[in-house]
Amino acid sequence: MSIHAIESKLIENNIFFVLPSWSSLLGYPTLGRYSNHDVSRISQDLVIFLGGIECAISTERGTLYYLFGLGYYYVKFELQSGIYITDNRQLTGLIFPDFVYDHLATSENLTLETDRDVIIGEKLFKLPIDMSFKSENKITFIQGTLMRNLFITYKDIFLEFMEMIRNPNSFQLDNCGHMLLSTHWDFYNQILISRDMDNKTKTSYLNATAGLNGITIGAS
């Protein structure tokens, strides 16, 4: 993937970033395929991301927003045969063009939260990982909201993600390169992986899964 960048800047920003439904965010562009079968229904498609670096790149086509860190695309779906299956992909980055980013930023709020660095919305949960600078009452309120809206509903998925982070074989950039969940104009609703990914991991990772238009070699 090549971009003619006009301006860019890397910003350190340790954030907790969750999209409760990837397909809902994008307007349900596809159900996808799995093991040569059409997916008939998606019941869950959560994106969890622990961001460390953000970058906004201005291009001739608009602004692209990148978030780099450790992430997880989880999907539970049904095949036409009536069988429910869960699948997941490790992620090291997210790519949003300005129209998707603006849609996230203006999604309907679930609370009356007014802190500029905290978004608790219908389509996005975004907050700083370190909240030590906030008041005790504010922290209690945010934690309670997350518990009700995320951690109880998606408990098992969060536990899977934490187990993956603890696994020393996960997120090996030297062996796998980047894995970017993208809404870039030319790679909309795809995961871009690096050519440097080792062949064993690449063969498994490239298998089609629900909710995505494809998984493509194109990250560098």
ABEGO torsion letter per residue (X at the ends): XBBBBABBBBBBBBBBBBBABAAAAAGGABAEBBGGBBBABBABBBBBBBBABBBBBBBAAEBBBBBBEBBBBBBBBBBAAGBBBBBBBBBABBBBBAAAAAAAAABBBABABABAABBBBAABBBBBABAAABBAAAAAAAAAAAAAAAAAAAAAAAAAAAAAAABAABGBAAAAEBBBBBABAABBGBBBBBAABBAAAAAAAABBBBGBAEBBBABX
